[in-house]
Every structure is written in C-alpha cells, then in structure tokens.
C-alpha cells in the first residue's frame, strides 16, 4: 500500500503542508502528504487573498527560493495591488485577491505533477518515536507508515473547537472534523502546549448586495505579479472589490448579543490575533469609534459568494444577520454561512531549532499555526523551510537557515524560536530591522542563488535573476559614469521645481534627488537611448531607481548587518552551563537555559537578556 519507508511525511495539506511537501519532493526526497480531506488541499480557510504588508515580501521570497505560492497566486488572481506605493520601496507590498476555488485547484495540480510525491487521505492519530528519533506516523485506521522525518502542519485542527454564539462543536474549520491524539502524545513526551483562537466573518450572497451604495476598490491600473518566472503573467482584466462601513446602529445591534458572545461570557479563554480582531472586539476596545471599514471581497471570477473582510465574529448567527442588514449596501443581504471563532492547540515555538526541527525529537518538524502564527504566507514560508530542512537531514546535507538580514522568512523564524509568542504571530515590516535590504523587488537577488544550490530554484530562474542583476548593475554604472549638461537636464529640473544646475554634473547625483524619478531621467536623450539599446524591462528600471535613490540607506543597513554577523560567529556550545555564570542576571540564566541559543546574536534578542549579560558571555566565550 505504501513505500517501505518514506524520506519525509508531511501531515496536513494547508499552505504550510503544501509548500513543505513540494520542497521535499522537488529536492529528490520520497515524500508522502497525508491530509484528512484531499479535496481541500491549500484551502483558503479565511480571506481569499495572498500578500499584503510584509506578507507580500514573504510570498516573493518563497517564489525566489523555488516554492509554489507565487506561481499559484498569479494563476488564480482576480485583482492585484501594490500597497504602500506612497512610501519608500522598503514598504511596498504586493497583494492579490484570489479565486478561492481556482487557487486550491492550481495548488493540487502543481502537487500532482511533482515527482517523488505520494498522497493519502486519513487522520494521523499519533507518531512513531524510537530512541528520541521520529520513525513515522500512526493513522486512525491503525496503519503505521514509516519515515525518516515528519513535518507536522496541522493548522487549526488539533482539538479544534468552533464557537458560534452559545453553541460550540468540534471541528478544524467549517464542515470538517477536528484532529485528535497528536497533542496528547506530544505533551506526554514533554512538549509544552497551549490554546489559541482565530475567527472568520460571514460569507454572503453577492446578488443580495447593493454595490451602488459602496465605494469601489479597483486593482492597480497596471497590475504586477508575484512570481519572478516569465511564464507567470500579470492580470489583463480584474474584478473590483468594494468598501462600506459599520455605524453606531450596527454597533448597538451587535452589543445586544454580547451576553451570548463566547468572547465575553468566558467560553473562549484563549488569545486571538491582535491585528485581526473580531468586530465585537473592535467595538469593545475602540468604543469611541462610530464606524469601522468593511471590505467586500469577491471569492472568485464567477461565484456570487462574497467575503466580508472586517466583520470576523463569533456572535450568535441571528445577531450577525440583524447587524449586517443594517450596514449600507447590505440591507437585503443573504447569508451563505455565519462567521465563527475557532480554538485550537499550538506548541510554543521556543521548543524548536532554527531549522524548525523540535529540540525534543530528532527528525520531527513543526510548521504553520502549530507554531502560533497566523496567515497563509507565514505558514507557507515555514512549510517551505521545514520541508527543505527535512530533506537536507535525510540527504545528510548541511541545514538551511536564513538570517534576519537575508529574508523576512529569517526574521519570522528567529522571532518565533527566540522570543516565542503568546498570541497569533503576524509579520509586519516593522519587525524587520533590515527592511531596506529585504524589499519585495530584490528577493530574487537575495534568495534565488541559494534556492538553486538547494535544488529548488530552476536554472531558468537563476538565469533570469542573473540577467536582471547584470542589466541593473550596468545601468547604475551608466548613471555613475555619465555626465549631463545643464541645457539637457535643466528643463526637467525646472518642471519638477528642483534647483537647476550651472555646470555639467554626474547623472547619478541628479537622479538621487528625492523628487526626480526614472520617468524624468528618461527625458534625457542618452538615458532613453541606453534603455532602448539594452532593451531594459520594467523590473530593471525599478531596481536601478531603488538602488540609486536609496543607496545611502542600503549601505548603512549593510554595515549594521555586518555587525550582527560578527555576533553570529560567536557560537555557544550545546551543553553550555548558564548556571555557572553568576555574573549573569537570574532572568538571563533562566531564559538562556530554556531557549538554548546557538550563538551570541540569537542570545542578544531574547527578552530579558540585557547588553551587560551579552558582554559577560562574550568575555567568557572568548576565553
């Protein structure tokens, strides 16, 4: 029925599991993907969108490494937006609305066309562990499937409990049963577990809405895409979203159900996502606000199902319905299904190594919401890293770890295992201290060479990246070495209310002015001629502009990153005895003993470890 032994078994086929299975299989490892329902591979359980602030950078990074999320998103997108364009390029974040059904179909087709990958539909009830090493999994039918490594990506299914008002029932998401057995087994082995909560809004019938009363939210006039591959194309047509608002009347109607809300009557005691609160939580926390935005998002090209972004709730269904019918444009709304909250088990991620392998059991990896994160993109990136490292371990190759100055994925993993999380973790640009280096436009420069070395990023990807880099480097040199005469550039400067030049000057200096764009520079004959002769595309022009205009910031962050790498090089032995260092604070000794950082850089980021503690350790380790 199965292979004698797989290299990698991936449990769960959400965003984390799909990326993990694809990565391991594409690296040549025999891989089995086990899930409770093969019809729901890569299901978008919540909003039908990928990307957003910082999340878009993560999708670009997954793509640059050779993962599938970017390709699948481009193939199933119905709208594309580059967010934060009014700010600097470190903040630009791509986001796409997706066709929910097409997204899942594209993922399944990608996985089914992946060599070395088998599928099986059943619940995993337990693990096979021998001598502190993973040896496989046990299913609900009593089957034992052997493997060298296992990646758990259970999402919200571990002892999942769904809440709608004063009703609750077991489930991993609407219409699907919860997974049982794994938490209890891991806790018996010595793992620490906890509970978290997330929620989702009602899905409604778009035919019952009056869009004429709402504010249209179109996509970009010239849409971009996620994947760096040329075969992935930007959208030609797009579907619009819409925006409306709640009101004091809506808030009053919602408050009528607060006594039956599981959030307020004690039924839900776990912590929900701070940055994606339920509508009742928003009304309670921001009582001074008269209204909140609601984004009305279509679920696909042809379906009439609509996602009400901003109205996540676990209130009774009658309260949800009555309140939503008081929203402008929703006066005749019909429900497809009510919103609900879900509680589920997670395992504090300080129990993991940087590879996402558990410290307690060799060969066992965790990825996604089991680690306390929220969001498709965060889950997918963890799945990719866990799948890569599971395959590398089987192949007896060096582990793969991304540093904080190399990728948002590196920031995400380091935050999780160094600081842990007591609420669902969400990525933001503010979490990355080197965000000027970690832009969405240069993820291919940063990660495609290493992805190619791992065996994930194709030769085609590598050549496309090298061509883009060579072309942009050549264009930057052109600006550095070429001068422009006053009579050529002053008309451009005058039109932009920028100080005119009195003598010939290097174009790099002119272009560095904050109000001068590439479109302005293209008015200089030699610039437009260079672009035409070298057939430079939009990506090269954008890369050149960013690197010239933000050269000072980029160089400063590179210097800071070099300082970080110096601490990275000071390794801490695995069996280091912190209790013997009496000069360390008691809190530092306790935190360091629990987390067991691998180097001084990681130790410096642990909450409760002070700069003076790091100085003490540096002196001791250098001895």
Beta strands, then each sheet from edge to edge (+ up, - down):
strand 1: 6-11
strand 2: 31-35
strand 3: 49-51
strand 4: 77-83
strand 5: 93-98
strand 6: 117-121
strand 7: 124-130
strand 8: 133-139
strand 9: 144-152
strand 10: 161-164
strand 11: 167-170
strand 12: 194-205
strand 13: 215-217
strand 14: 241-245
strand 15: 293-298
strand 16: 305-312
strand 17: 335-337
strand 18: 340-346
strand 19: 364-366
strand 20: 483-484
strand 21: 505-506
sheet 1: 6+ 2+ 1+ 9+ 8- 7+
sheet 2: 6+ 2+ 1+ 9+ 19+
sheet 3: 3+ 5- 4+
sheet 4: 11+ 10- 18+ 12- 16+ 15- 14+ 13-
sheet 5: 11+ 10- 18+ 12- 17+
sheet 6: 20+ 21-
end
